């Protein structure tokens, strides 16, 4: 069992870069992946308390969220519009997520997953996304202090 834990831990070590479908993707470090897992767990706790089903992590939404967090960090500016004029639906589609409904939460100024969730839950619009029982999938990313949660319902 101890050997399996070591293998899992080794498998999570970050790679310098991976070329995927012509796009350069820099994987999250284990610490950042753990932060995203914490946010997903907190989201699902809030959803359960509200009577919603849990959301599942989706790789395409995680990629879209990561690209947007990276873009925000590079610009030093938080917002829903990307530097290329993209919106959440554009980014999700570009990442390969086929959606029927989509939503996004952004936050900045903290590297704490618990604090990011607190900020979102204190904002009516962000809270509405978290507690939207129609959403089935989620992607979460943080680059520096810039967080993105992308929510979706597949087609």
Long-range contacts (C-beta under 8 A, 24 or more apart in sequence): 25-63, 25-66, 26-70, 28-66, 28-141, 32-141, 32-142, 35-111, 35-113, 35-142, 36-62, 36-113, 36-140, 36-141, 36-142, 38-113, 38-114, 39-113, 39-116, 39-117, 39-140, 39-147, 39-149, 40-138, 40-140, 42-113, 42-114, 42-117, 43-117, 43-130, 43-138, 43-149, 46-117, 46-121, 46-130, 46-131, 47-130, 47-131, 47-133, 50-131, 50-133, 51-133, 52-131, 52-132, 52-133, 53-133, 53-136, 55-135, 55-136, 55-137, 55-138, 55-151, 56-136, 56-137, 56-138, 57-137, 57-138, 57-139, 57-140, 58-97, 58-137, 58-138, 58-139, 58-152, 59-139, 60-92, 60-95, 60-96, 60-97, 60-139, 61-92, 61-95, 61-97, 61-137, 61-138, 61-139, 61-150, 61-151, 61-152, 62-139, 62-140, 62-141, 62-150, 63-95, 63-96, 63-139, 64-88, 64-91, 64-92, 64-94, 64-95, 64-97, 64-139, 64-148, 64-150, 65-139, 65-140, 65-141, 65-148, 65-149, 65-150, 66-139, 66-141, 66-143, 66-148, 67-91, 67-95, 68-104, 68-106, 68-141, 68-148, 68-150, 69-141, 69-142, 69-143, 69-146, 69-147, 69-148, 70-141, 70-143, 72-106, 72-108, 72-143, 72-146, 72-148, 73-143, 73-144, 73-145, 73-146, 78-106, 78-107, 78-108, 78-146, 79-106, 80-104, 80-106, 88-150, 91-150, 92-150, 92-152, 97-137, 97-152, 97-154, 98-154, 98-155, 99-152, 99-153, 99-154, 99-155, 100-153, 100-154, 100-155, 101-134, 101-135, 101-152, 101-153, 102-150, 102-151, 102-152, 102-153, 103-129, 103-132, 103-135, 103-150, 103-151, 103-152, 104-129, 104-148, 104-149, 104-150, 104-151, 105-129, 105-130, 105-147, 105-148, 105-149, 105-151, 106-146, 106-147, 106-148, 106-149, 107-146, 107-147, 108-145, 108-146, 108-147, 109-145, 110-145, 110-147, 111-142, 111-144, 111-145, 113-142, 116-142, 116-147, 120-149
